[in-house]
Amino acid sequence: MGQHEELIQIINKSGAHHAWGVKHCTRVYLLAKELAAPIDLDDEVLYYSALLHDIGRYPAYALANVDHSLRSKGVAANILQRMAFPSHKIPIVLEAIESHMYYSEPGRSDEALYLRDSDILDNLGNIGLTRLFSLIGQDELIRTPEDAIDRARIFAEALPNKVSTKTGKRLAVKRREEILRFLSGIKKQTSEFAYI
């Protein structure tokens, strides 16, 4: 088994909810590459950063009262060392993981910057809505459909301003509009959100 397959297996065995698991991580990786074009990112750094950025939130690795980005950084350091990942690239991967959250300052490397923007963008648009509604009853902040709608509204207003890159900002506008169209439609269809 190759290292990429081993990494996917680690995530699949971690109890990750599908909203944060391999498919989310793969979308983040692919979108980061798309946003960065024609900049030549280190694909190995970007791939491992993307696949490991949320590992600290998965049940097998999560710790109560520890920010998942910091926990992900620690877990990733152990996995990367065990996999004999190039030692000079480990700090770049770890910085990208630590700085991936919208409330963090963007990392210094291009890989960190595009990883962060891609992760933020995966919380917007139709895919962001799909992820939010899949988390109903699975996340302490999203217990009901009303909570998911409130979170979508918050994301639509706050997250586009957190995106740093020019290409990311353009996509954030489009994905924000997707959420706003959904919210407008659901508002009309539920008598101003009264019957969700």
MARBA-3410 file (N, C-alpha, C, O; in Angstrom, 1 decimal):
196
0.8,-1.2,0.0,0.0,0.0,0.0,0.9,1.2,0.0,1.9,1.3,0.8 ~ 0.5,2.2,-0.9,1.3,3.5,-0.9,0.9,4.4,0.2,-0.1,4.2,0.9 ~ 1.7,5.5,0.3,1.4,6.4,1.4,0.1,7.1,1.3,-0.6,7.4,2.3 ~ -0.3,7.5,0.1,-1.6,8.1,-0.1,-2.7,7.2,0.3,-3.6,7.7,1.0 ~ -2.7,6.0,0.0,-3.7,5.0,0.4,-3.7,4.8,1.9,-4.7,4.7,2.5
-2.5,4.8,2.5,-2.4,4.6,3.9,-3.0,5.8,4.6,-3.7,5.6,5.7 ~ -2.8,7.0,4.1,-3.3,8.2,4.7,-4.9,8.2,4.6,-5.5,8.5,5.6 ~ -5.4,7.8,3.5,-6.9,7.7,3.4,-7.4,6.6,4.3,-8.5,6.8,4.9 ~ -6.7,5.5,4.5,-7.1,4.5,5.4,-7.1,5.0,6.9,-8.1,4.7,7.6 ~ -6.1,5.8,7.2,-6.1,6.4,8.6,-7.3,7.2,8.8,-8.0,7.1,9.9
-7.7,8.1,7.8,-8.8,8.9,8.0,-10.1,8.1,8.0,-11.0,8.4,8.9 ~ -10.2,7.1,7.2,-11.4,6.3,7.1,-11.6,5.5,8.4,-12.8,5.2,8.8 ~ -10.6,5.2,9.1,-10.7,4.4,10.4,-10.8,5.3,11.6,-11.0,4.8,12.7 ~ -10.8,6.6,11.4,-10.8,7.6,12.5,-12.2,8.0,13.0,-12.3,8.6,14.0 ~ -13.2,7.5,12.3,-14.5,7.9,12.7,-15.0,9.2,12.2,-15.9,9.8,12.8
-14.3,9.7,11.2,-14.6,11.1,10.7,-16.0,11.1,10.1,-16.4,10.2,9.4 ~ -16.8,12.1,10.5,-18.1,12.3,9.8,-17.8,12.7,8.4,-16.8,13.3,8.1 ~ -18.7,12.3,7.5,-18.4,12.5,6.1,-18.3,14.0,5.7,-17.8,14.3,4.6 ~ -18.9,14.9,6.5,-18.7,16.3,6.2,-17.3,16.8,6.4,-16.9,17.8,5.8 ~ -16.5,16.0,7.1,-15.1,16.4,7.3,-14.1,15.4,6.9,-12.9,15.6,7.0
-14.5,14.3,6.4,-13.7,13.2,6.0,-12.9,13.3,4.7,-12.6,14.4,4.3 ~ -12.6,12.2,4.1,-11.8,12.1,2.9,-12.3,13.0,1.8,-11.5,13.7,1.1 ~ -13.6,13.0,1.6,-14.2,13.7,0.4,-14.0,15.2,0.6,-13.6,15.9,-0.3 ~ -14.2,15.7,1.8,-14.0,17.1,2.1,-12.5,17.5,1.9,-12.2,18.4,1.3 ~ -11.6,16.6,2.5,-10.2,16.9,2.4,-9.7,16.9,0.9,-8.9,17.7,0.5
-10.3,16.0,0.1,-10.0,15.9,-1.3,-10.5,17.1,-2.1,-9.8,17.7,-2.9 ~ -11.7,17.6,-1.7,-12.2,18.8,-2.4,-11.3,20.0,-2.1,-11.0,20.8,-2.9 ~ -10.9,20.1,-0.8,-10.0,21.2,-0.4,-8.7,21.1,-1.2,-8.2,22.2,-1.6 ~ -8.1,20.0,-1.3,-6.9,19.8,-2.0,-7.1,20.2,-3.5,-6.3,21.0,-4.0 ~ -8.1,19.7,-4.2,-8.3,20.0,-5.6,-8.6,21.5,-5.8,-8.2,22.1,-6.8
-9.4,22.1,-4.9,-9.8,23.5,-5.1,-8.6,24.3,-4.8,-8.4,25.4,-5.5 ~ -7.7,24.0,-3.9,-6.5,24.8,-3.6,-5.6,24.8,-4.9,-5.0,25.8,-5.3 ~ -5.5,23.6,-5.5,-4.7,23.6,-6.8,-5.3,24.4,-7.9,-4.6,25.2,-8.6 ~ -6.7,24.4,-8.0,-7.4,25.2,-9.0,-7.2,26.7,-8.7,-6.9,27.4,-9.6 ~ -7.4,27.1,-7.5,-7.3,28.5,-7.1,-5.8,29.0,-7.4,-5.7,30.2,-7.7
-4.9,28.2,-7.1,-3.5,28.6,-7.2,-2.9,28.7,-8.6,-1.9,29.4,-8.8 ~ -3.6,28.0,-9.5,-3.0,28.0,-10.9,-2.9,29.4,-11.4,-3.8,30.2,-11.2 ~ -1.8,29.8,-12.0,-0.7,29.0,-12.5,0.5,28.9,-11.5,1.6,28.5,-11.8 ~ 0.3,29.3,-10.2,1.4,29.2,-9.2,1.7,27.7,-9.0,0.8,26.9,-8.9 ~ 3.0,27.4,-8.9,3.4,26.0,-8.8,3.6,25.7,-7.3,4.6,26.0,-6.7
2.5,25.1,-6.7,2.6,24.7,-5.3,3.3,23.4,-5.2,3.4,22.6,-6.1 ~ 3.9,23.2,-4.0,4.5,21.8,-3.7,3.3,20.9,-3.5,2.6,20.9,-2.5 ~ 3.1,20.0,-4.5,1.9,19.1,-4.4,1.9,18.2,-3.2,0.9,17.9,-2.7 ~ 3.1,17.7,-2.9,3.2,16.8,-1.7,2.8,17.5,-0.4,2.1,17.0,0.4 ~ 3.3,18.7,-0.3,3.0,19.5,0.9,1.5,19.8,0.9,0.8,19.7,2.0
0.9,20.2,-0.2,-0.5,20.6,-0.3,-1.4,19.3,0.0,-2.3,19.4,0.7 ~ -1.0,18.2,-0.6,-1.8,17.0,-0.5,-1.9,16.6,1.0,-3.0,16.3,1.6 ~ -0.7,16.5,1.6,-0.7,16.0,3.0,-1.3,17.0,4.0,-2.0,16.6,4.9 ~ -1.2,18.3,3.7,-1.8,19.3,4.5,-3.3,19.2,4.4,-4.0,19.3,5.4 ~ -3.8,19.0,3.2,-5.2,18.9,2.9,-5.8,17.7,3.6,-6.9,17.8,4.2
-5.1,16.6,3.5,-5.7,15.3,4.0,-5.6,15.3,5.5,-6.4,14.6,6.1 ~ -4.7,16.0,6.1,-4.5,16.0,7.6,-5.1,17.2,8.3,-5.0,17.2,9.6 ~ -5.6,18.2,7.6,-5.9,19.4,8.3,-7.0,19.3,9.3,-7.1,20.1,10.3 ~ -7.9,18.3,9.2,-9.0,18.2,10.2,-8.9,16.9,11.0,-9.8,16.6,11.8 ~ -7.8,16.2,11.0,-7.7,14.9,11.7,-7.9,15.1,13.2,-8.3,14.1,13.8
-7.5,16.2,13.7,-7.7,16.4,15.2,-9.1,16.6,15.6,-9.4,16.6,16.8 ~ -10.1,16.6,14.7,-11.5,16.7,15.1,-12.2,15.4,15.0,-13.3,15.2,15.4 ~ -11.5,14.4,14.4,-12.1,13.0,14.2,-12.1,12.3,15.6,-11.1,12.5,16.3 ~ -13.1,11.5,15.8,-13.3,10.9,17.1,-12.0,10.1,17.6,-11.7,10.1,18.8 ~ -11.3,9.5,16.7,-10.1,8.7,17.2,-9.0,9.6,17.7,-8.1,9.1,18.4
-9.0,10.9,17.3,-7.9,11.8,17.7,-8.3,13.0,18.5,-7.5,13.7,19.1 ~ -9.6,13.4,18.5,-10.0,14.6,19.1,-9.8,14.6,20.7,-9.9,13.5,21.3 ~ -9.5,15.7,21.2,-9.4,15.9,22.7,-10.3,17.0,23.1,-10.4,18.1,22.4 ~ -11.1,16.8,24.2,-12.0,17.8,24.6,-11.2,19.1,25.0,-10.1,19.1,25.5 ~ -11.8,20.2,24.6,-11.3,21.6,24.9,-10.0,21.9,24.3,-9.2,22.7,24.8
-9.6,21.2,23.2,-8.4,21.5,22.4,-8.9,21.8,21.0,-9.6,21.0,20.4 ~ -8.5,23.0,20.5,-8.8,23.4,19.2,-8.3,22.4,18.2,-7.2,21.9,18.3 ~ -9.2,22.0,17.3,-8.9,20.9,16.4,-7.7,21.2,15.5,-7.0,20.3,15.0 ~ -7.5,22.5,15.1,-6.3,22.8,14.3,-5.0,22.5,15.0,-4.1,22.0,14.4 ~ -5.0,22.8,16.3,-3.8,22.5,17.1,-3.6,21.0,17.3,-2.5,20.5,17.2
-4.7,20.3,17.6,-4.7,18.9,17.7,-4.3,18.2,16.4,-3.5,17.3,16.4 ~ -4.8,18.7,15.3,-4.5,18.2,14.0,-3.0,18.3,13.7,-2.3,17.4,13.1 ~ -2.4,19.4,14.1,-1.0,19.7,13.9,-0.2,18.6,14.6,0.8,18.1,14.1 ~ -0.5,18.3,15.9,0.2,17.4,16.7,0.1,15.9,16.1,1.1,15.2,16.0 ~ -1.2,15.6,15.8,-1.4,14.2,15.2,-0.7,14.1,13.9,0.0,13.1,13.6
-0.8,15.1,13.0,-0.1,15.1,11.7,1.4,15.0,11.9,2.0,14.2,11.1 ~ 2.0,15.7,12.8,3.5,15.6,13.0,3.9,14.1,13.3,4.9,13.6,12.7 ~ 3.1,13.4,14.1,3.4,12.0,14.4,3.2,11.1,13.2,4.1,10.3,12.9 ~ 2.1,11.3,12.4,1.9,10.5,11.2,3.0,10.8,10.2,3.5,9.8,9.6 ~ 3.3,12.0,9.9,4.3,12.4,8.9,5.7,11.8,9.3,6.4,11.3,8.4
6.1,11.8,10.5,7.3,11.2,11.0,7.3,9.7,10.8,8.3,9.1,10.3 ~ 6.2,9.1,11.1,6.1,7.7,11.0,6.1,7.2,9.5,6.6,6.2,9.2 ~ 5.6,8.1,8.6,5.6,7.8,7.2,6.9,8.2,6.5,7.0,8.0,5.3 ~ 7.9,8.7,7.3,9.1,9.1,6.7,8.9,10.2,5.6,9.6,10.2,4.6 ~ 8.0,11.1,5.9,7.8,12.3,5.1,9.0,13.1,5.1,9.7,13.2,6.1
9.4,13.8,4.0,10.6,14.6,3.9,10.7,15.6,5.1,9.8,16.4,5.2 ~ 11.7,15.5,5.9,11.7,16.3,7.2,11.7,17.8,6.9,11.2,18.5,7.7 ~ 12.3,18.2,5.8,12.3,19.7,5.5,11.0,20.2,5.1,10.8,21.5,5.1 ~ 10.0,19.4,4.8,8.7,19.8,4.4,7.7,19.7,5.6,6.6,20.3,5.5 ~ 8.0,19.0,6.6,7.1,18.8,7.7,6.7,20.2,8.3,5.5,20.4,8.6
7.6,21.1,8.6,7.1,22.4,9.2,6.2,23.2,8.3,5.3,23.9,8.8 ~ 6.3,23.0,7.0,5.4,23.7,6.0,4.0,23.1,6.1,3.0,23.8,6.1 ~ 3.9,21.8,6.2,2.7,21.1,6.3,2.0,21.5,7.6,0.8,21.8,7.7 ~ 2.8,21.5,8.7,2.2,21.7,10.0,1.7,23.2,10.2,0.7,23.4,10.8 ~ 2.4,24.1,9.6,2.0,25.5,9.6,0.7,25.6,8.8,-0.2,26.4,9.2
0.6,25.0,7.7,-0.7,25.0,6.9,-1.8,24.5,7.7,-2.9,25.0,7.6 ~ -1.6,23.4,8.4,-2.7,22.8,9.2,-3.1,23.7,10.3,-4.3,23.9,10.5 ~ -2.1,24.2,11.0,-2.4,25.1,12.2,-3.2,26.4,11.8,-4.0,26.8,12.5 ~ -2.9,26.9,10.6,-3.5,28.2,10.2,-4.7,28.0,9.2,-5.0,29.0,8.5 ~ -5.3,26.8,9.1,-6.3,26.6,8.1,-7.7,27.2,8.5,-8.5,27.3,7.6
-7.9,27.5,9.8,-9.2,27.9,10.2,-9.5,29.4,9.8,-8.5,30.2,9.8 ~ -10.7,29.7,9.5,-11.1,31.1,9.1,-10.7,32.1,10.2,-10.5,33.3,9.9 ~ -10.7,31.7,11.5,-10.4,32.7,12.5,-8.9,32.8,12.8,-8.5,33.6,13.6 ~ -8.1,32.1,12.0,-6.6,32.1,12.2,-6.1,33.1,11.1,-6.7,33.3,10.1 ~ -4.9,33.6,11.4,-4.2,34.4,10.4,-3.7,33.4,9.3,-3.3,32.3,9.7
-3.7,33.8,8.1,-3.2,33.0,7.0,-1.8,32.6,7.3,-1.0,33.4,7.8 ~ -1.4,31.4,6.9,0.0,31.0,7.0,0.9,31.7,6.0,0.4,32.4,5.1 ~ 2.2,31.5,6.2,3.2,32.2,5.3,3.4,31.6,3.9,3.6,32.3,3.0 ~ 3.3,30.3,3.8,3.5,29.6,2.6,2.3,29.7,1.6,1.2,29.9,2.1 ~ 2.6,29.6,0.3,1.5,29.6,-0.6,0.5,28.4,-0.3,-0.7,28.5,-0.5
1.1,27.3,0.0,0.3,26.1,0.3,-0.6,26.4,1.5,-1.8,26.0,1.4 ~ -0.2,27.0,2.5,-1.0,27.3,3.7,-2.1,28.3,3.3,-3.3,28.2,3.7 ~ -1.8,29.3,2.5,-2.7,30.3,2.1,-3.9,29.7,1.2,-5.0,30.0,1.5 ~ -3.5,28.9,0.3,-4.5,28.3,-0.6,-5.3,27.2,0.1,-6.5,26.9,-0.2 ~ -4.7,26.5,1.0,-5.4,25.5,1.9,-6.5,26.2,2.7,-7.6,25.7,2.7
-6.1,27.2,3.3,-7.1,28.0,4.2,-8.2,28.5,3.3,-9.4,28.3,3.7 ~ -7.9,29.2,2.2,-9.0,29.7,1.4,-9.9,28.5,0.9,-11.1,28.7,0.9 ~ -9.4,27.4,0.5,-10.1,26.3,0.0,-11.0,25.7,1.1,-12.2,25.3,0.8 ~ -10.5,25.6,2.3,-11.3,25.1,3.4,-12.4,26.0,3.7,-13.6,25.6,4.0 ~ -12.2,27.3,3.7,-13.3,28.3,3.9,-14.3,28.2,2.8,-15.5,28.1,3.1
-13.9,28.1,1.6,-14.8,28.0,0.5,-15.6,26.7,0.5,-16.7,26.7,0.0 ~ -15.1,25.6,1.1,-15.9,24.4,1.2,-17.0,24.5,2.2,-17.9,23.6,2.3 ~ -17.1,25.6,2.9,-18.2,25.9,3.9,-19.2,26.8,3.2,-20.2,27.2,3.9 ~ -19.0,27.2,2.0,-19.9,28.1,1.3,-20.5,27.4,0.1,-20.1,26.3,-0.3 ~ -21.6,28.0,-0.5,-22.2,27.5,-1.7,-23.0,26.3,-1.4,-23.3,25.9,-0.3
-23.3,25.6,-2.5,-24.2,24.4,-2.4,-23.5,23.3,-1.6,-24.1,22.6,-0.8 ~ -22.2,23.2,-1.7,-21.5,22.1,-1.0,-21.5,22.5,0.5,-21.6,21.6,1.4 ~ -21.3,23.7,0.8,-21.4,24.2,2.2,-22.7,23.9,2.9,-22.8,23.4,4.0 ~ -23.8,24.2,2.1,-25.1,23.9,2.6,-25.3,22.4,2.8,-25.9,21.9,3.8 ~ -24.8,21.6,1.9,-24.9,20.1,2.0,-24.2,19.7,3.3,-24.8,18.8,4.0
-23.0,20.2,3.5,-22.3,19.8,4.7,-23.0,20.2,6.0,-23.1,19.4,6.9 ~ -23.5,21.4,6.0,-24.3,21.9,7.2,-25.4,21.0,7.5,-25.6,20.6,8.7 ~ -26.3,20.7,6.5,-27.4,19.9,6.8,-27.1,18.5,7.1,-27.9,17.8,7.8 ~ -26.0,18.0,6.7,-25.6,16.6,7.0,-25.1,16.6,8.5,-25.1,15.5,9.1 ~ -24.8,17.7,9.1,-24.4,17.8,10.5,-25.5,17.9,11.5,-25.2,17.9,12.7
-26.7,18.1,11.1,-27.8,18.2,12.0,-27.8,17.0,13.0,-27.9,15.9,12.6 ~ -27.8,17.4,14.3,-27.8,16.3,15.3,-26.4,15.7,15.5,-26.3,14.9,16.4 ~ -25.4,16.1,14.7,-24.1,15.5,14.9,-23.1,16.5,15.4,-21.9,16.1,15.7 ~ -23.5,17.7,15.5,-22.5,18.8,15.9,-23.3,19.6,16.9,-24.5,19.9,16.8 ~ -22.5,20.0,18.0,-23.2,20.8,19.1,-23.7,22.1,18.7,-24.6,22.6,19.3
-23.3,22.7,17.6,-23.8,24.0,17.1,-24.9,23.8,16.1,-25.6,24.8,15.8 ~ -25.2,22.6,15.6,-26.2,22.4,14.6,-27.1,21.2,15.1,-26.9,20.1,14.6 ~ -27.9,21.5,16.0,-28.8,20.4,16.5,-30.1,20.3,15.7,-30.8,19.2,15.7 ~ -30.5,21.4,15.0,-31.8,21.4,14.3,-31.7,22.0,12.9,-30.6,22.6,12.7 ~ -32.7,21.8,12.1,-32.6,22.5,10.8,-32.5,24.0,10.9,-31.8,24.7,10.1
-33.2,24.6,11.9,-33.1,26.0,12.2,-31.7,26.4,12.5,-31.2,27.5,12.0 ~ -31.0,25.6,13.3,-29.5,25.9,13.6,-28.7,25.9,12.3,-27.8,26.7,12.1 ~ -29.0,25.0,11.4,-28.2,24.9,10.1,-28.5,26.1,9.3,-27.6,26.6,8.6 ~ -29.7,26.6,9.3,-30.1,27.8,8.5,-29.4,29.0,9.1,-28.9,29.8,8.4 ~ -29.4,29.1,10.4,-28.7,30.2,11.1,-27.2,30.2,10.8,-26.6,31.2,10.5
-26.6,29.0,10.8,-25.2,28.9,10.5,-24.9,29.3,9.1,-23.9,29.9,8.8 ~ -25.8,28.9,8.2,-25.6,29.2,6.7,-25.6,30.7,6.6,-24.8,31.3,5.8 ~ -26.5,31.4,7.3,-26.6,32.8,7.2,-25.3,33.5,7.8,-24.8,34.4,7.1 ~ -24.9,33.0,8.9,-23.6,33.5,9.5,-22.4,33.3,8.5,-21.6,34.2,8.2 ~ -22.3,32.1,7.9,-21.3,31.8,7.0,-21.3,32.7,5.8,-20.3,33.2,5.3
-22.5,32.9,5.2,-22.7,33.7,4.0,-22.2,35.2,4.3,-21.7,35.8,3.4 ~ -22.4,35.6,5.5,-22.1,37.0,5.8,-20.6,37.1,6.2,-19.9,38.1,5.8 ~ -20.1,36.2,7.0,-18.7,36.3,7.5,-17.6,35.7,6.7,-16.5,36.3,6.6 ~ -17.8,34.5,6.2,-16.7,33.8,5.6,-16.1,34.4,4.3,-14.9,34.4,4.1 ~ -16.9,35.0,3.4,-16.3,35.6,2.2,-15.2,36.6,2.6,-14.2,36.8,1.8
-15.4,37.4,3.7,-14.4,38.4,4.1,-13.1,37.7,4.6,-12.1,38.5,4.8 ~ -13.1,36.5,4.9,-11.9,35.8,5.5,-11.0,35.2,4.4,-9.9,34.9,4.6 ~ -11.5,35.2,3.1,-10.7,34.6,2.0,-9.7,35.6,1.6,-10.0,36.8,1.5 ~ -8.5,35.2,1.4,-7.3,36.1,1.1,-6.9,36.2,-0.3,-6.5,37.3,-0.7 ~ -7.1,35.2,-1.1,-6.6,35.3,-2.5,-7.6,35.9,-3.5,-8.8,35.8,-3.2
-7.1,36.5,-4.5,-7.9,37.1,-5.5,-8.9,36.1,-6.1,-10.1,36.4,-6.3 ~ -8.4,34.9,-6.5,-9.3,33.9,-7.2,-10.2,33.4,-6.1,-11.4,33.1,-6.5 ~ -9.8,33.2,-4.9,-10.7,32.7,-3.8,-11.8,33.7,-3.6,-13.0,33.3,-3.3 ~ -11.5,35.0,-3.6,-12.5,36.1,-3.3,-13.6,36.0,-4.4,-14.8,36.2,-4.1 ~ -13.2,35.8,-5.6,-14.2,35.8,-6.7,-15.1,34.6,-6.5,-16.3,34.7,-6.7
-14.6,33.4,-6.1,-15.4,32.3,-5.9,-16.3,32.4,-4.7,-17.4,31.9,-4.6 ~ -15.8,33.1,-3.7,-16.5,33.3,-2.4,-17.8,34.1,-2.7,-18.8,33.8,-2.2 ~ -17.7,35.1,-3.6,-18.9,35.9,-4.0,-19.9,35.0,-4.6,-21.1,35.1,-4.3 ~ -19.5,34.1,-5.5,-20.5,33.2,-6.2,-21.1,32.2,-5.2,-22.3,32.0,-5.2 ~ -20.3,31.7,-4.3,-20.8,30.7,-3.4,-21.7,31.4,-2.3,-22.7,30.8,-1.8
-21.4,32.6,-1.9,-22.2,33.4,-1.0,-23.6,33.5,-1.7,-24.6,33.4,-1.0 ~ -23.6,33.9,-2.9,-24.9,34.1,-3.6,-25.7,32.8,-3.7,-26.9,32.8,-3.6 ~ -25.1,31.6,-3.8,-25.8,30.4,-3.8,-26.5,30.2,-2.4,-27.6,29.7,-2.4 ~ -25.8,30.5,-1.4,-26.4,30.4,0.0,-27.6,31.4,0.1,-28.7,31.0,0.6 ~ -27.4,32.6,-0.3,-28.4,33.6,-0.2,-29.7,33.2,-1.0,-30.8,33.5,-0.6
-29.5,32.7,-2.2,-30.6,32.2,-3.0,-31.4,31.1,-2.3,-32.6,31.1,-2.2 ~ -30.6,30.2,-1.7,-31.3,29.1,-0.9,-32.1,29.7,0.3,-33.2,29.3,0.5 ~ -31.4,30.6,1.0,-32.1,31.1,2.2,-33.4,31.9,1.8,-34.4,31.9,2.5 ~ -33.3,32.6,0.7,-34.5,33.4,0.2,-35.6,32.4,-0.1,-36.8,32.6,0.2 ~ -35.3,31.3,-0.8,-36.3,30.3,-1.2,-36.9,29.6,0.0,-38.1,29.4,0.0
-36.1,29.2,0.9,-36.6,28.5,2.1,-37.4,29.4,2.9,-38.4,29.0,3.6 ~ -37.1,30.7,3.0,-37.8,31.7,3.8,-39.2,31.8,3.2,-40.2,31.8,3.9 ~ -39.3,31.8,1.8,-40.7,31.9,1.2,-41.5,30.7,1.4,-42.7,30.7,1.6 ~ -40.8,29.5,1.3,-41.5,28.2,1.4,-41.9,27.8,2.8,-42.6,26.8,2.9 ~ -41.4,28.5,3.8,-41.7,28.1,5.2,-42.3,29.2,6.0,-42.2,29.3,7.2
-43.0,30.1,5.3,-43.6,31.3,6.0,-42.6,32.0,6.9,-42.8,32.0,8.2 ~ -41.6,32.5,6.3,-40.5,33.3,7.1,-39.8,32.4,8.1,-39.6,32.8,9.2 ~ -39.5,31.1,7.7,-38.8,30.1,8.6,-39.7,29.6,9.7,-39.1,28.9,10.6 ~ -41.0,29.8,9.7,-41.8,29.3,10.8,-42.1,27.8,10.8,-42.3,27.2,11.8 ~ -42.0,27.2,9.6,-42.4,25.8,9.5,-41.3,25.0,8.8,-41.6,24.4,7.7
-40.2,25.0,9.4,-39.1,24.2,8.8,-39.2,22.8,9.4,-38.3,21.9,9.1
END
